[in-house]
Protein backbone atom coordinates (compact mmCIF):
# COMPACT_ATOMS: atom_id res chain seq x y z
CA UNK A 1 0.00 0.00 0.00
CA UNK A 2 2.81 2.42 0.83
CA UNK A 3 4.38 1.81 -2.58
CA UNK A 4 1.06 2.62 -4.28
CA UNK A 5 0.71 5.83 -2.28
CA UNK A 6 4.25 6.87 -3.21
CA UNK A 7 3.64 6.11 -6.90
CA UNK A 8 0.43 8.16 -6.97
CA UNK A 9 2.01 11.00 -4.97
CA UNK A 10 5.10 11.15 -7.17
CA UNK A 11 2.99 11.13 -10.32
CA UNK A 12 0.62 13.73 -8.86
CA UNK A 13 3.54 16.03 -8.09
CA UNK A 14 4.87 15.72 -11.64
CA UNK A 15 1.42 16.22 -13.18
CA UNK A 16 0.68 19.28 -11.06
CA UNK A 17 3.99 20.92 -11.88
CA UNK A 18 3.52 20.19 -15.58
CA UNK A 19 -0.02 21.66 -15.46
CA UNK A 20 1.32 24.80 -13.79
CA UNK A 21 4.06 25.25 -16.39
CA UNK A 22 1.74 24.71 -19.35
CA UNK A 23 -0.88 27.06 -17.92
CA UNK A 24 1.71 29.79 -17.31
CA UNK A 25 3.13 29.36 -20.82
CA UNK A 26 -0.25 29.65 -22.52
CA UNK A 27 -1.19 32.75 -20.51
CA UNK A 28 2.09 34.38 -21.53
CA UNK A 29 1.64 33.34 -25.17
CA UNK A 30 -2.05 33.92 -25.74
CA UNK A 31 -3.49 35.63 -22.64
CA UNK A 32 -7.02 36.76 -23.25
CA UNK A 33 -10.43 35.75 -22.08
CA UNK A 34 -10.46 32.06 -23.04
CA UNK A 35 -8.66 29.70 -20.58
CA UNK A 36 -6.38 28.10 -23.18
CA UNK A 37 -4.04 26.50 -20.63
CA UNK A 38 -6.75 24.58 -18.81
CA UNK A 39 -8.36 23.59 -22.11
CA UNK A 40 -5.05 22.28 -23.49
CA UNK A 41 -4.22 20.43 -20.28
CA UNK A 42 -7.65 18.79 -20.05
CA UNK A 43 -7.62 17.61 -23.67
CA UNK A 44 -4.04 16.36 -23.47
CA UNK A 45 -4.80 14.60 -20.18
CA UNK A 46 -7.81 12.91 -21.76
CA UNK A 47 -5.68 11.67 -24.65
CA UNK A 48 -2.94 10.37 -22.36
CA UNK A 49 -5.33 8.62 -19.97
CA UNK A 50 -7.01 6.99 -22.97
CA UNK A 51 -3.65 5.63 -24.09
CA UNK A 52 -2.80 4.41 -20.58
CA UNK A 53 -6.20 2.76 -20.21
CA UNK A 54 -5.89 1.11 -23.60
CA UNK A 55 -2.41 -0.21 -22.80
CA UNK A 56 -3.68 -1.49 -19.47
CA UNK A 57 -6.51 -3.37 -21.15
CA UNK A 58 -3.92 -5.07 -23.37
CA UNK A 59 -1.84 -5.80 -20.23
CA UNK A 60 1.12 -3.97 -21.76
CA UNK A 61 1.71 -1.93 -18.61
CA UNK A 62 1.66 -3.00 -14.99
CA UNK A 63 -0.70 -1.90 -12.25
CA UNK A 64 2.13 0.15 -10.73
CA UNK A 65 2.72 1.99 -14.00
CA UNK A 66 -1.01 2.67 -14.32
CA UNK A 67 -1.07 4.03 -10.76
CA UNK A 68 1.90 6.28 -11.46
CA UNK A 69 0.71 7.57 -14.84
CA UNK A 70 -3.11 7.48 -14.80
CA UNK A 71 -3.95 8.10 -11.15
CA UNK A 72 -0.84 10.12 -10.33
CA UNK A 73 0.34 12.12 -13.34
CA UNK A 74 -3.04 12.47 -15.09
CA UNK A 75 -4.81 13.09 -11.79
CA UNK A 76 -2.40 15.90 -10.93
CA UNK A 77 -2.25 17.16 -14.51
CA UNK A 78 -5.90 17.44 -15.48
CA UNK A 79 -7.77 20.36 -14.06
CA UNK A 80 -11.47 19.70 -14.12
CA UNK A 81 -11.96 21.68 -10.93
CA UNK A 82 -10.18 24.64 -12.53
CA UNK A 83 -12.36 24.18 -15.61
CA UNK A 84 -15.50 24.34 -13.50
CA UNK A 85 -14.39 27.46 -11.65
CA UNK A 86 -13.38 29.22 -14.88
CA UNK A 87 -16.76 28.35 -16.41
CA UNK A 88 -18.61 29.96 -13.53
CA UNK A 89 -16.31 32.99 -13.53
CA UNK A 90 -17.04 33.53 -17.23
CA UNK A 91 -20.78 33.27 -16.51
CA UNK A 92 -20.57 35.59 -13.51
CA UNK A 93 -18.75 38.17 -15.61
CA UNK A 94 -21.45 37.99 -18.29
CA UNK A 95 -19.42 36.07 -20.89
CA UNK A 96 -22.12 33.48 -21.58
CA UNK A 97 -21.04 32.58 -25.14
CA UNK A 98 -17.39 31.88 -24.30
CA UNK A 99 -18.46 30.00 -21.15
CA UNK A 100 -20.65 27.55 -23.05
CA UNK A 101 -18.18 27.26 -25.92
CA UNK A 102 -15.50 26.36 -23.36
CA UNK A 103 -17.73 23.76 -21.65
CA UNK A 104 -18.98 22.14 -24.86
CA UNK A 105 -15.53 22.17 -26.46
CA UNK A 106 -13.89 20.63 -23.40
CA UNK A 107 -16.43 17.82 -23.27
CA UNK A 108 -16.58 17.07 -27.00
CA UNK A 109 -12.87 17.28 -27.72
CA UNK A 110 -11.99 15.54 -24.43
CA UNK A 111 -14.21 12.56 -25.20
CA UNK A 112 -12.79 12.40 -28.72
CA UNK A 113 -9.24 12.51 -27.34
CA UNK A 114 -9.92 9.56 -25.01
CA UNK A 115 -11.32 7.59 -27.97
CA UNK A 116 -8.29 8.49 -30.12
CA UNK A 117 -5.93 7.55 -27.31
CA UNK A 118 -7.54 4.15 -26.98
CA UNK A 119 -7.57 3.73 -30.78
CA UNK A 120 -3.81 4.42 -30.86
CA UNK A 121 -3.28 1.42 -28.60
CA UNK A 122 -5.15 -0.81 -31.06
CA UNK A 123 -2.76 -0.06 -33.94
C-alpha positions as CSV (number, residue, x, y, z in Angstrom):
1,X,0.0,0.0,0.0
2,X,2.8,2.4,0.8
3,X,4.4,1.8,-2.6
4,X,1.1,2.6,-4.3
5,X,0.7,5.8,-2.3
6,X,4.3,6.9,-3.2
7,X,3.6,6.1,-6.9
8,X,0.4,8.2,-7.0
9,X,2.0,11.0,-5.0
10,X,5.1,11.1,-7.2
11,X,3.0,11.1,-10.3
12,X,0.6,13.7,-8.9
13,X,3.5,16.0,-8.1
14,X,4.9,15.7,-11.6
15,X,1.4,16.2,-13.2
16,X,0.7,19.3,-11.1
17,X,4.0,20.9,-11.9
18,X,3.5,20.2,-15.6
19,X,0.0,21.7,-15.5
20,X,1.3,24.8,-13.8
21,X,4.1,25.3,-16.4
22,X,1.7,24.7,-19.4
23,X,-0.9,27.1,-17.9
24,X,1.7,29.8,-17.3
25,X,3.1,29.4,-20.8
26,X,-0.3,29.7,-22.5
27,X,-1.2,32.8,-20.5
28,X,2.1,34.4,-21.5
29,X,1.6,33.3,-25.2
30,X,-2.1,33.9,-25.7
31,X,-3.5,35.6,-22.6
32,X,-7.0,36.8,-23.3
33,X,-10.4,35.8,-22.1
34,X,-10.5,32.1,-23.0
35,X,-8.7,29.7,-20.6
36,X,-6.4,28.1,-23.2
37,X,-4.0,26.5,-20.6
38,X,-6.7,24.6,-18.8
39,X,-8.4,23.6,-22.1
40,X,-5.1,22.3,-23.5
41,X,-4.2,20.4,-20.3
42,X,-7.6,18.8,-20.0
43,X,-7.6,17.6,-23.7
44,X,-4.0,16.4,-23.5
45,X,-4.8,14.6,-20.2
46,X,-7.8,12.9,-21.8
47,X,-5.7,11.7,-24.7
48,X,-2.9,10.4,-22.4
49,X,-5.3,8.6,-20.0
50,X,-7.0,7.0,-23.0
51,X,-3.6,5.6,-24.1
52,X,-2.8,4.4,-20.6
53,X,-6.2,2.8,-20.2
54,X,-5.9,1.1,-23.6
55,X,-2.4,-0.2,-22.8
56,X,-3.7,-1.5,-19.5
57,X,-6.5,-3.4,-21.2
58,X,-3.9,-5.1,-23.4
59,X,-1.8,-5.8,-20.2
60,X,1.1,-4.0,-21.8
61,X,1.7,-1.9,-18.6
62,X,1.7,-3.0,-15.0
63,X,-0.7,-1.9,-12.3
64,X,2.1,0.1,-10.7
65,X,2.7,2.0,-14.0
66,X,-1.0,2.7,-14.3
67,X,-1.1,4.0,-10.8
68,X,1.9,6.3,-11.5
69,X,0.7,7.6,-14.8
70,X,-3.1,7.5,-14.8
71,X,-3.9,8.1,-11.2
72,X,-0.8,10.1,-10.3
73,X,0.3,12.1,-13.3
74,X,-3.0,12.5,-15.1
75,X,-4.8,13.1,-11.8
76,X,-2.4,15.9,-10.9
77,X,-2.3,17.2,-14.5
78,X,-5.9,17.4,-15.5
79,X,-7.8,20.4,-14.1
80,X,-11.5,19.7,-14.1
81,X,-12.0,21.7,-10.9
82,X,-10.2,24.6,-12.5
83,X,-12.4,24.2,-15.6
84,X,-15.5,24.3,-13.5
85,X,-14.4,27.5,-11.7
86,X,-13.4,29.2,-14.9
87,X,-16.8,28.3,-16.4
88,X,-18.6,30.0,-13.5
89,X,-16.3,33.0,-13.5
90,X,-17.0,33.5,-17.2
91,X,-20.8,33.3,-16.5
92,X,-20.6,35.6,-13.5
93,X,-18.7,38.2,-15.6
94,X,-21.4,38.0,-18.3
95,X,-19.4,36.1,-20.9
96,X,-22.1,33.5,-21.6
97,X,-21.0,32.6,-25.1
98,X,-17.4,31.9,-24.3
99,X,-18.5,30.0,-21.1
100,X,-20.7,27.6,-23.0
101,X,-18.2,27.3,-25.9
102,X,-15.5,26.4,-23.4
103,X,-17.7,23.8,-21.6
104,X,-19.0,22.1,-24.9
105,X,-15.5,22.2,-26.5
106,X,-13.9,20.6,-23.4
107,X,-16.4,17.8,-23.3
108,X,-16.6,17.1,-27.0
109,X,-12.9,17.3,-27.7
110,X,-12.0,15.5,-24.4
111,X,-14.2,12.6,-25.2
112,X,-12.8,12.4,-28.7
113,X,-9.2,12.5,-27.3
114,X,-9.9,9.6,-25.0
115,X,-11.3,7.6,-28.0
116,X,-8.3,8.5,-30.1
117,X,-5.9,7.5,-27.3
118,X,-7.5,4.1,-27.0
119,X,-7.6,3.7,-30.8
120,X,-3.8,4.4,-30.9
121,X,-3.3,1.4,-28.6
122,X,-5.1,-0.8,-31.1
123,X,-2.8,-0.1,-33.9
